[in-house]
Amino acid sequence: MVAENFTRTLRAFTKLTPFKSFTVELVSGDRIQVDHPEALVFRGGVAVFISADGTPTIFDHEGVAQVTGETERAASA
């Protein structure tokens, strides 16, 4: 994934209101389930995900195959 798209995509998913979990699929086939917006930090084409048990996972834009999940913002009632 291009670094610019990496940042734009992760920002879009983490800024959703209300937040919805999403999945980052790596080219290796591994999947990272992002379950909280503050569990992911990204900058300069690199990201760190911290799981609920405190385990860090580091990945970069070149290692991402796709990001999946719901990206539509909830409509106001």
N, CA, C and O atoms as a GROMACS GRO file, in nm:
protein
  308
    1MET      N    1   0.086  -0.116   0.000
    1MET     CA    2   0.000   0.000   0.000
    1MET      C    3   0.091   0.124   0.000
    1MET      O    4   0.192   0.127   0.070
    2VAL      N    5   0.054   0.222  -0.077
    2VAL     CA    6   0.129   0.348  -0.082
    2VAL      C    7   0.118   0.418   0.053
    2VAL      O    8   0.011   0.418   0.115
    3ALA      N    9   0.227   0.478   0.099
    3ALA     CA   10   0.231   0.540   0.232
    3ALA      C   11   0.119   0.643   0.251
    3ALA      O   12   0.059   0.650   0.358
    4GLU      N   13   0.090   0.721   0.149
    4GLU     CA   14  -0.015   0.823   0.159
    4GLU      C   15  -0.152   0.759   0.180
    4GLU      O   16  -0.231   0.807   0.262
    5ASN      N   17  -0.181   0.652   0.107
    5ASN     CA   18  -0.308   0.581   0.124
    5ASN      C   19  -0.316   0.512   0.259
    5ASN      O   20  -0.422   0.507   0.321
    6PHE      N   21  -0.204   0.459   0.306
    6PHE     CA   22  -0.194   0.395   0.437
    6PHE      C   23  -0.240   0.491   0.546
    6PHE      O   24  -0.326   0.458   0.628
    7THR      N   25  -0.182   0.610   0.546
    7THR     CA   26  -0.216   0.710   0.648
    7THR      C   27  -0.362   0.754   0.634
    7THR      O   28  -0.434   0.761   0.734
    8ARG      N   29  -0.404   0.783   0.514
    8ARG     CA   30  -0.541   0.830   0.491
    8ARG      C   31  -0.642   0.724   0.533
    8ARG      O   32  -0.743   0.756   0.596
    9THR      N   33  -0.616   0.598   0.499
    9THR     CA   34  -0.708   0.489   0.533
    9THR      C   35  -0.715   0.466   0.683
    9THR      O   36  -0.824   0.456   0.739
   10LEU      N   37  -0.600   0.456   0.749
   10LEU     CA   38  -0.601   0.435   0.894
   10LEU      C   39  -0.667   0.551   0.966
   10LEU      O   40  -0.741   0.530   1.063
   11ARG      N   41  -0.641   0.673   0.921
   11ARG     CA   42  -0.704   0.790   0.984
   11ARG      C   43  -0.856   0.782   0.969
   11ARG      O   44  -0.929   0.810   1.064
   12ALA      N   45  -0.904   0.747   0.850
   12ALA     CA   46  -1.049   0.738   0.827
   12ALA      C   47  -1.114   0.636   0.920
   12ALA      O   48  -1.220   0.663   0.977
   13PHE      N   49  -1.052   0.521   0.935
   13PHE     CA   50  -1.109   0.417   1.021
   13PHE      C   51  -1.102   0.455   1.169
   13PHE      O   52  -1.197   0.429   1.243
   14THR      N   53  -0.993   0.516   1.214
   14THR     CA   54  -0.980   0.548   1.357
   14THR      C   55  -1.064   0.668   1.399
   14THR      O   56  -1.094   0.684   1.517
   15LYS      N   57  -1.103   0.753   1.304
   15LYS     CA   58  -1.180   0.873   1.337
   15LYS      C   59  -1.331   0.855   1.324
   15LYS      O   60  -1.406   0.949   1.347
   16LEU      N   61  -1.376   0.736   1.287
   16LEU     CA   62  -1.520   0.714   1.274
   16LEU      C   63  -1.592   0.739   1.406
   16LEU      O   64  -1.542   0.705   1.513
   17THR      N   65  -1.711   0.798   1.396
   17THR     CA   66  -1.792   0.823   1.514
   17THR      C   67  -1.930   0.766   1.489
   17THR      O   68  -1.999   0.814   1.400
   18PRO      N   69  -1.974   0.667   1.563
   18PRO     CA   70  -1.899   0.597   1.666
   18PRO      C   71  -1.794   0.505   1.602
   18PRO      O   72  -1.807   0.464   1.486
   19PHE      N   73  -1.692   0.475   1.678
   19PHE     CA   74  -1.584   0.390   1.630
   19PHE      C   75  -1.637   0.248   1.604
   19PHE      O   76  -1.719   0.196   1.680
   20LYS      N   77  -1.590   0.188   1.496
   20LYS     CA   78  -1.621   0.049   1.466
   20LYS      C   79  -1.490  -0.023   1.442
   20LYS      O   80  -1.402   0.029   1.373
   21SER      N   81  -1.476  -0.143   1.497
   21SER     CA   82  -1.353  -0.218   1.479
   21SER      C   83  -1.330  -0.246   1.331
   21SER      O   84  -1.424  -0.254   1.252
   22PHE      N   85  -1.203  -0.262   1.295
   22PHE     CA   86  -1.167  -0.291   1.158
   22PHE      C   87  -1.046  -0.384   1.155
   22PHE      O   88  -0.980  -0.403   1.257
   23THR      N   89  -1.019  -0.440   1.038
   23THR     CA   90  -0.912  -0.538   1.025
   23THR      C   91  -0.808  -0.489   0.927
   23THR      O   92  -0.839  -0.441   0.818
   24VAL      N   93  -0.682  -0.502   0.967
   24VAL     CA   94  -0.569  -0.475   0.878
   24VAL      C   95  -0.514  -0.610   0.837
   24VAL      O   96  -0.469  -0.688   0.921
   25GLU      N   97  -0.518  -0.638   0.708
   25GLU     CA   98  -0.464  -0.764   0.657
   25GLU      C   99  -0.326  -0.738   0.597
   25GLU      O  100  -0.310  -0.653   0.510
   26LEU      N  101  -0.228  -0.812   0.646
   26LEU     CA  102  -0.092  -0.796   0.599
   26LEU      C  103  -0.065  -0.887   0.479
   26LEU      O  104  -0.136  -0.986   0.460
   27VAL      N  105   0.035  -0.855   0.399
   27VAL     CA  106   0.067  -0.938   0.283
   27VAL      C  107   0.108  -1.079   0.324
   27VAL      O  108   0.100  -1.172   0.244
   28SER      N  109   0.152  -1.095   0.448
   28SER     CA  110   0.189  -1.228   0.500
   28SER      C  111   0.066  -1.315   0.526
   28SER      O  112   0.077  -1.436   0.547
   29GLY      N  113  -0.052  -1.252   0.525
   29GLY     CA  114  -0.175  -1.324   0.557
   29GLY      C  115  -0.220  -1.301   0.700
   29GLY      O  116  -0.334  -1.333   0.735
   30ASP      N  117  -0.133  -1.247   0.784
   30ASP     CA  118  -0.172  -1.215   0.922
   30ASP      C  119  -0.277  -1.105   0.922
   30ASP      O  120  -0.281  -1.022   0.832
   31ARG      N  121  -0.360  -1.107   1.023
   31ARG     CA  122  -0.466  -1.006   1.037
   31ARG      C  123  -0.456  -0.942   1.174
   31ARG      O  124  -0.429  -1.008   1.274
   32ILE      N  125  -0.477  -0.812   1.176
   32ILE     CA  126  -0.477  -0.736   1.301
   32ILE      C  127  -0.616  -0.677   1.316
   32ILE      O  128  -0.661  -0.598   1.233
   33GLN      N  129  -0.685  -0.716   1.424
   33GLN     CA  130  -0.819  -0.665   1.453
   33GLN      C  131  -0.804  -0.543   1.544
   33GLN      O  132  -0.772  -0.557   1.661
   34VAL      N  133  -0.828  -0.425   1.490
   34VAL     CA  134  -0.817  -0.302   1.567
   34VAL      C  135  -0.951  -0.280   1.636
   34VAL      O  136  -1.052  -0.252   1.572
   35ASP      N  137  -0.951  -0.294   1.769
   35ASP     CA  138  -1.075  -0.292   1.846
   35ASP      C  139  -1.096  -0.164   1.926
   35ASP      O  140  -1.196  -0.151   1.997
   36HIS      N  141  -1.003  -0.069   1.915
   36HIS     CA  142  -1.015   0.057   1.988
   36HIS      C  143  -0.935   0.163   1.912
   36HIS      O  144  -0.824   0.134   1.868
   37PRO      N  145  -0.989   0.284   1.896
   37PRO     CA  146  -0.919   0.385   1.817
   37PRO      C  147  -0.784   0.428   1.876
   37PRO      O  148  -0.696   0.472   1.801
   38GLU      N  149  -0.768   0.417   2.005
   38GLU     CA  150  -0.642   0.459   2.068
   38GLU      C  151  -0.541   0.345   2.077
   38GLU      O  152  -0.433   0.362   2.134
   39ALA      N  153  -0.575   0.229   2.022
   39ALA     CA  154  -0.484   0.115   2.024
   39ALA      C  155  -0.388   0.118   1.906
   39ALA      O  156  -0.301   0.031   1.894
   40LEU      N  157  -0.404   0.216   1.818
   40LEU     CA  158  -0.324   0.224   1.697
   40LEU      C  159  -0.261   0.362   1.686
   40LEU      O  160  -0.328   0.465   1.698
   41VAL      N  161  -0.130   0.363   1.662
   41VAL     CA  162  -0.057   0.488   1.638
   41VAL      C  163   0.015   0.472   1.506
   41VAL      O  164   0.076   0.368   1.481
   42PHE      N  165   0.008   0.574   1.421
   42PHE     CA  166   0.075   0.565   1.291
   42PHE      C  167   0.135   0.700   1.253
   42PHE      O  168   0.082   0.807   1.283
   43ARG      N  169   0.250   0.688   1.184
   43ARG     CA  170   0.321   0.808   1.138
   43ARG      C  171   0.429   0.764   1.041
   43ARG      O  172   0.496   0.663   1.063
   44GLY      N  173   0.446   0.839   0.935
   44GLY     CA  174   0.553   0.813   0.842
   44GLY      C  175   0.549   0.678   0.775
   44GLY      O  176   0.654   0.622   0.742
   45GLY      N  177   0.429   0.624   0.754
   45GLY     CA  178   0.417   0.495   0.687
   45GLY      C  179   0.436   0.374   0.777
   45GLY      O  180   0.443   0.261   0.728
   46VAL      N  181   0.446   0.398   0.908
   46VAL     CA  182   0.464   0.289   1.005
   46VAL      C  183   0.354   0.299   1.110
   46VAL      O  184   0.313   0.409   1.147
   47ALA      N  185   0.306   0.184   1.158
   47ALA     CA  186   0.202   0.182   1.261
   47ALA      C  187   0.239   0.083   1.370
   47ALA      O  188   0.310  -0.015   1.348
   48VAL      N  189   0.187   0.112   1.489
   48VAL     CA  190   0.200   0.021   1.603
   48VAL      C  191   0.061  -0.001   1.660
   48VAL      O  192  -0.010   0.094   1.693
   49PHE      N  193   0.023  -0.127   1.670
   49PHE     CA  194  -0.102  -0.164   1.733
   49PHE      C  195  -0.069  -0.227   1.867
   49PHE      O  196   0.017  -0.315   1.876
   50ILE      N  197  -0.137  -0.184   1.972
   50ILE     CA  198  -0.120  -0.241   2.106
   50ILE      C  199  -0.248  -0.316   2.141
   50ILE      O  200  -0.354  -0.256   2.154
   51SER      N  201  -0.237  -0.449   2.156
   51SER     CA  202  -0.354  -0.530   2.188
   51SER      C  203  -0.398  -0.505   2.332
   51SER      O  204  -0.327  -0.442   2.410
   52ALA      N  205  -0.515  -0.557   2.366
   52ALA     CA  206  -0.569  -0.540   2.502
   52ALA      C  207  -0.477  -0.596   2.609
   52ALA      O  208  -0.478  -0.548   2.722
   53ASP      N  209  -0.397  -0.697   2.574
   53ASP     CA  210  -0.305  -0.753   2.673
   53ASP      C  211  -0.168  -0.685   2.673
   53ASP      O  212  -0.076  -0.727   2.744
   54GLY      N  213  -0.154  -0.578   2.593
   54GLY     CA  214  -0.031  -0.500   2.592
   54GLY      C  215   0.073  -0.543   2.490
   54GLY      O  216   0.184  -0.488   2.488
   55THR      N  217   0.041  -0.640   2.407
   55THR     CA  218   0.136  -0.688   2.307
   55THR      C  219   0.139  -0.593   2.187
   55THR      O  220   0.035  -0.568   2.126
   56PRO      N  221   0.258  -0.541   2.154
   56PRO     CA  222   0.266  -0.451   2.038
   56PRO      C  223   0.285  -0.528   1.907
   56PRO      O  224   0.352  -0.632   1.904
   57THR      N  225   0.226  -0.477   1.801
   57THR     CA  226   0.247  -0.529   1.666
   57THR      C  227   0.285  -0.410   1.579
   57THR      O  228   0.210  -0.313   1.568
   58ILE      N  229   0.402  -0.418   1.517
   58ILE     CA  230   0.451  -0.310   1.432
   58ILE      C  231   0.437  -0.354   1.287
   58ILE      O  232   0.472  -0.466   1.251
   59PHE      N  233   0.384  -0.265   1.203
   59PHE     CA  234   0.371  -0.294   1.060
   59PHE      C  235   0.388  -0.164   0.982
   59PHE      O  236   0.369  -0.055   1.037
   60ASP      N  237   0.422  -0.177   0.855
   60ASP     CA  238   0.439  -0.057   0.773
   60ASP      C  239   0.351  -0.065   0.648
   60ASP      O  240   0.289  -0.168   0.621
   61HIS      N  241   0.348   0.044   0.574
   61HIS     CA  242   0.260   0.054   0.458
   61HIS      C  243   0.290  -0.051   0.352
   61HIS      O  244   0.200  -0.095   0.282
   62GLU      N  245   0.415  -0.093   0.340
   62GLU     CA  246   0.451  -0.192   0.239
   62GLU      C  247   0.400  -0.331   0.275
   62GLU      O  248   0.386  -0.417   0.187
   63GLY      N  249   0.372  -0.355   0.402
   63GLY     CA  250   0.327  -0.485   0.447
   63GLY      C  251   0.177  -0.501   0.452
   63GLY      O  252   0.128  -0.608   0.488
   64VAL      N  253   0.101  -0.397   0.416
   64VAL     CA  254  -0.045  -0.402   0.425
   64VAL      C  255  -0.105  -0.438   0.290
   64VAL      O  256  -0.080  -0.372   0.190
   65ALA      N  257  -0.185  -0.545   0.288
   65ALA     CA  258  -0.256  -0.585   0.166
   65ALA      C  259  -0.387  -0.509   0.153
   65ALA      O  260  -0.421  -0.460   0.046
   66GLN      N  261  -0.461  -0.500   0.266
   66GLN     CA  262  -0.588  -0.428   0.265
   66GLN      C  263  -0.634  -0.398   0.406
   66GLN      O  264  -0.589  -0.460   0.503
   67VAL      N  265  -0.726  -0.303   0.415
   67VAL     CA  266  -0.790  -0.269   0.542
   67VAL      C  267  -0.939  -0.283   0.517
   67VAL      O  268  -0.992  -0.225   0.422
   68THR      N  269  -1.007  -0.359   0.602
   68THR     CA  270  -1.150  -0.383   0.582
   68THR      C  271  -1.230  -0.348   0.707
   68THR      O  272  -1.181  -0.358   0.820
   69GLY      N  273  -1.353  -0.309   0.684
   69GLY     CA  274  -1.444  -0.275   0.791
   69GLY      C  275  -1.544  -0.173   0.738
   69GLY      O  276  -1.540  -0.135   0.621
   70GLU      N  277  -1.632  -0.129   0.824
   70GLU     CA  278  -1.731  -0.030   0.784
   70GLU      C  279  -1.672   0.109   0.794
   70GLU      O  280  -1.612   0.144   0.896
   71THR      N  281  -1.687   0.188   0.688
   71THR     CA  282  -1.631   0.323   0.689
   71THR      C  283  -1.737   0.432   0.687
   71THR      O  284  -1.703   0.550   0.693
   72GLU      N  285  -1.864   0.396   0.678
   72GLU     CA  286  -1.968   0.498   0.675
   72GLU      C  287  -1.995   0.552   0.814
   72GLU      O  288  -2.004   0.478   0.911
   73ARG      N  289  -2.008   0.682   0.820
   73ARG     CA  290  -2.041   0.747   0.947
   73ARG      C  291  -2.190   0.725   0.978
   73ARG      O  292  -2.274   0.721   0.888
   74ALA      N  293  -2.218   0.710   1.105
   74ALA     CA  294  -2.358   0.690   1.146
   74ALA      C  295  -2.436   0.819   1.121
   74ALA      O  296  -2.386   0.928   1.149
   75ALA      N  297  -2.555   0.806   1.069
   75ALA     CA  298  -2.640   0.923   1.043
   75ALA      C  299  -2.698   0.972   1.174
   75ALA      O  300  -2.733   0.893   1.262
   76SER      N  301  -2.708   1.102   1.186
   76SER     CA  302  -2.767   1.161   1.309
   76SER      C  303  -2.917   1.138   1.308
   76SER      O  304  -2.982   1.149   1.204
   77ALA      N  305  -2.970   1.106   1.424
   77ALA     CA  306  -3.114   1.080   1.434
   77ALA      C  307  -3.192   1.206   1.450
   77ALA      O  308  -3.315   1.203   1.460
   0.00000   0.00000   0.00000
